[in-house]
Amino acid sequence: SARNIGIVMHSILSQATSADEVKEGIDRLLKQGRISPSQAEELCSTIDREFARAEVREWFGEWDDVRCENDILCADVTGTRRPDRVMIRGQRAVVVDYKFGEEHAPQHSRQIKQYISLLQQMGYSEIEGYLWYLSTGKIVKIEN
């Protein structure tokens, strides 16, 4: 199902540092029988399209630190928050959340704004937040 494809792609992206690693993950899923050849082809095509973009190449490029699916604990929010990908270089932090379903639901923007606020509280001064809708190829920059 589309939902399952989103879940497996989310998992692959959380472990990848390059387009090649994403494609290797897709190939593993194909060999395991978790996706069909046509799904693998479609996913590889999507990755080629998305990694042709400068923003995406930067996200999977060289950073001082990359955190994927790491919890952020905070005193004023119940529970934890877990951004999909946070890249850090000096005082710059970029947070990206992957989406595979409906585009730009209001809670998606709120989620990124909360991540930005938490990163500000952690002392980062240059923070960018993005929603990355892989199925449609849309990247939305979120301002806090």
FIKOL-747967 format. One record per residue (C-alpha): residue number from 0; y, z, x. Coordinates in nm, 3 decimals. Each point is the difference from the previous one (the first is absolute). Layout:
BEGIN
{node NUM,{Y,Z,X}} ...
//
This chain:
BEGIN
{node 0,{0.000,0.000,0.000}} {node 1,{0.364,-0.034,0.103}} {node 2,{0.025,0.378,0.020}} {node 3,{-0.296,0.019,0.240}} {node 4,{0.146,-0.275,0.217}} {node 5,{0.322,0.203,0.021}} {node 6,{-0.191,0.311,0.100}} {node 7,{-0.193,-0.172,0.278}} {node 8,{0.309,-0.182,0.130}} {node 9,{0.189,0.328,-0.002}} {node 10,{-0.275,0.151,0.213}} {node 11,{0.004,-0.293,0.244}} {node 12,{0.379,0.010,0.037}} {node 13,{-0.005,0.374,0.065}} {node 14,{-0.220,-0.057,0.305}} {node 15,{0.150,-0.322,0.136}} {node 16,{0.260,-0.055,0.267}} {node 17,{0.007,-0.382,-0.020}} {node 18,{-0.076,-0.297,-0.223}} {node 19,{-0.316,-0.061,0.204}} {node 20,{-0.124,0.352,-0.076}} {node 21,{0.069,-0.055,-0.371}} {node 22,{-0.202,-0.323,0.010}} {node 23,{-0.282,0.179,0.185}} {node 24,{-0.002,0.258,-0.280}} {node 25,{-0.020,-0.276,-0.260}} {node 26,{-0.287,-0.158,0.192}} {node 27,{-0.185,0.336,0.007}} {node 28,{0.038,0.032,-0.378}} {node 29,{-0.137,-0.352,-0.044}} {node 30,{-0.302,0.074,0.223}} {node 31,{-0.062,0.326,-0.191}} {node 32,{0.001,-0.195,-0.327}} {node 33,{0.295,0.198,-0.137}} {node 34,{0.206,-0.316,-0.054}} {node 35,{-0.095,-0.361,-0.065}} {node 36,{0.072,-0.291,0.236}} {node 37,{0.273,-0.125,-0.234}} {node 38,{0.160,0.347,-0.010}} {node 39,{-0.014,0.020,0.380}} {node 40,{0.165,-0.341,0.026}} {node 41,{0.273,0.102,-0.245}} {node 42,{0.063,0.327,0.184}} {node 43,{0.020,-0.175,0.338}} {node 44,{0.245,-0.249,-0.146}} {node 45,{0.212,0.289,-0.131}} {node 46,{-0.005,0.168,0.342}} {node 47,{0.100,-0.326,0.173}} {node 48,{0.290,-0.040,-0.244}} {node 49,{0.115,0.361,0.033}} {node 50,{-0.033,0.028,0.379}} {node 51,{0.214,-0.314,0.036}} {node 52,{0.289,0.223,-0.106}} {node 53,{0.203,0.171,0.273}} {node 54,{0.012,0.330,-0.192}} {node 55,{-0.377,0.024,-0.031}} {node 56,{-0.059,-0.099,0.364}} {node 57,{0.240,0.277,0.102}} {node 58,{-0.182,0.258,-0.216}} {node 59,{-0.323,-0.079,0.182}} {node 60,{0.166,-0.029,0.343}} {node 61,{0.087,0.248,0.274}} {node 62,{0.118,0.345,-0.112}} {node 63,{0.016,0.342,0.163}} {node 64,{-0.213,0.137,-0.283}} {node 65,{-0.170,-0.144,-0.308}} {node 66,{-0.127,0.228,-0.275}} {node 67,{-0.222,-0.139,-0.273}} {node 68,{-0.098,0.205,-0.301}} {node 69,{0.124,0.325,0.160}} {node 70,{0.100,0.285,-0.227}} {node 71,{0.357,0.126,0.007}} {node 72,{0.027,0.362,-0.105}} {node 73,{0.326,0.121,-0.149}} {node 74,{0.126,0.329,-0.133}} {node 75,{0.193,-0.131,-0.301}} {node 76,{-0.270,-0.235,-0.136}} {node 77,{-0.333,0.107,-0.142}} {node 78,{-0.290,-0.143,0.198}} {node 79,{0.022,-0.257,0.274}} {node 80,{0.136,-0.351,0.028}} {node 81,{-0.198,-0.274,0.176}} {node 82,{0.187,-0.318,0.094}} {node 83,{-0.218,-0.301,0.079}} {node 84,{0.165,-0.076,0.334}} {node 85,{0.280,0.167,0.198}} {node 86,{0.113,-0.157,0.327}} {node 87,{0.218,0.197,0.240}} {node 88,{0.209,-0.108,0.299}} {node 89,{0.253,0.254,0.125}} {node 90,{0.215,0.108,-0.297}} {node 91,{-0.108,-0.299,-0.206}} {node 92,{-0.271,0.045,-0.262}} {node 93,{-0.127,-0.275,-0.230}} {node 94,{-0.217,0.086,-0.298}} {node 95,{-0.202,-0.264,-0.184}} {node 96,{-0.210,0.043,-0.311}} {node 97,{-0.252,-0.272,-0.086}} {node 98,{-0.030,-0.112,-0.359}} {node 99,{-0.258,-0.234,-0.148}} {node 100,{0.071,0.023,-0.371}} {node 101,{0.304,-0.028,-0.222}} {node 102,{0.326,-0.068,0.173}} {node 103,{0.264,0.260,0.040}} {node 104,{-0.081,0.269,-0.250}} {node 105,{0.280,0.263,0.002}} {node 106,{-0.231,0.265,0.147}} {node 107,{-0.056,-0.220,0.307}} {node 108,{0.369,0.020,0.095}} {node 109,{0.008,0.374,-0.066}} {node 110,{-0.302,0.043,0.224}} {node 111,{0.167,-0.180,0.293}} {node 112,{0.328,0.189,-0.053}} {node 113,{-0.194,0.325,0.022}} {node 114,{-0.163,-0.111,0.326}} {node 115,{0.343,-0.093,0.138}} {node 116,{0.136,0.342,-0.097}} {node 117,{-0.292,0.175,0.167}} {node 118,{0.049,-0.202,0.319}} {node 119,{0.371,0.094,-0.002}} {node 120,{-0.100,0.366,-0.028}} {node 121,{-0.226,-0.054,0.302}} {node 122,{0.306,-0.106,0.202}} {node 123,{-0.019,-0.379,0.005}} {node 124,{0.342,-0.161,-0.028}} {node 125,{-0.085,-0.370,-0.041}} {node 126,{-0.242,-0.034,-0.290}} {node 127,{-0.112,-0.308,-0.186}} {node 128,{-0.232,-0.009,-0.299}} {node 129,{-0.192,-0.295,-0.140}} {node 130,{-0.238,-0.086,-0.280}} {node 131,{-0.235,-0.279,0.104}} {node 132,{-0.161,-0.185,-0.291}} {node 133,{-0.269,-0.193,0.180}} {node 134,{-0.137,-0.195,-0.295}} {node 135,{0.340,-0.151,-0.078}} {node 136,{0.143,-0.001,0.352}} {node 137,{0.302,0.200,-0.103}} {node 138,{0.160,0.259,0.229}} {node 139,{0.255,0.231,-0.159}} {node 140,{0.229,0.206,0.219}} {node 141,{0.076,0.335,-0.162}} {node 142,{0.331,0.170,0.065}} {node 143,{0.019,0.378,-0.032}} 
//
